[in-house]
Amino acid sequence: MRGYLESDTAFYVAVGGFITALFVLGLGTFAVTNPESLRGTEIVGFVAGFGLFMAVYFISILVHRLEDGFDVE
């Protein structure tokens, strides 16, 4: 595991995965403790905004790899 996280790109991907897992866990906890709050359109915007944020995050990782000259596979 340590060898995998020695590169910057692998570390950023691991952090992105951790943040996504934390978001899903928090959203699941919120859904269990306060299910009546999930009926509105606010939650759709919240999830869509987070999804857009994470998409830009992972696209920036891809651009970082392209700048360094790595093959994208």
C-alpha positions in Angstrom: 0.0 0.0 0.0 2.8 2.4 0.9 4.4 1.9 -2.5 1.1 2.8 -4.2 0.7 6.0 -2.3 4.3 7.2 -3.0 3.2 9.0 -6.2 1.2 12.3 -6.0 -1.5 11.1 -8.3 -2.2 7.9 -6.3 -2.4 9.9 -3.1 -4.9 12.4 -4.7 -7.0 9.5 -6.0 -7.0 7.9 -2.5 -8.0 11.2 -0.9 -10.8 11.6 -3.4 -12.1 8.1 -2.7 -12.0 8.7 1.0 -13.9 12.0 0.7 -16.5 10.3 -1.5 -16.9 7.5 1.0 -17.2 9.9 3.8 -19.9 11.9 1.9 -21.9 8.7 1.2 -21.6 7.6 4.9 -22.7 11.0 6.1 -25.6 11.1 3.7 -26.7 7.6 4.7 -26.5 8.6 8.4 -28.5 11.7 7.7 -31.1 9.6 5.8 -31.5 7.2 8.7 -31.7 9.9 11.4 -33.8 12.5 9.6 -35.6 10.8 6.6 -38.3 13.5 6.3 -35.7 16.0 5.3 -34.9 14.1 2.1 -38.2 14.7 0.4 -37.3 18.1 -1.0 -35.3 19.1 -4.0 -32.5 20.5 -1.8 -30.9 17.1 -1.4 -30.9 16.6 -5.2 -29.0 19.8 -5.6 -26.6 19.0 -2.7 -25.7 15.6 -4.2 -25.5 17.0 -7.7 -23.2 19.7 -6.5 -21.0 17.3 -4.7 -20.9 15.1 -7.7 -19.9 18.0 -9.9 -17.2 19.0 -7.4 -15.8 15.4 -7.4 -15.9 15.2 -11.2 -13.8 18.4 -11.5 -11.5 17.0 -8.8 -10.8 13.8 -10.7 -10.6 15.6 -14.1 -7.9 17.8 -12.5 -6.0 14.7 -11.5 -6.2 13.5 -15.1 -4.9 16.8 -16.4 -2.1 16.7 -13.8 -1.1 13.2 -15.1 -1.2 14.5 -18.7 1.0 17.5 -17.8 3.6 15.1 -16.3 3.7 13.0 -19.5 2.1 9.9 -18.0 0.2 7.5 -20.2 -3.5 7.6 -19.4 -4.8 4.0 -19.3 
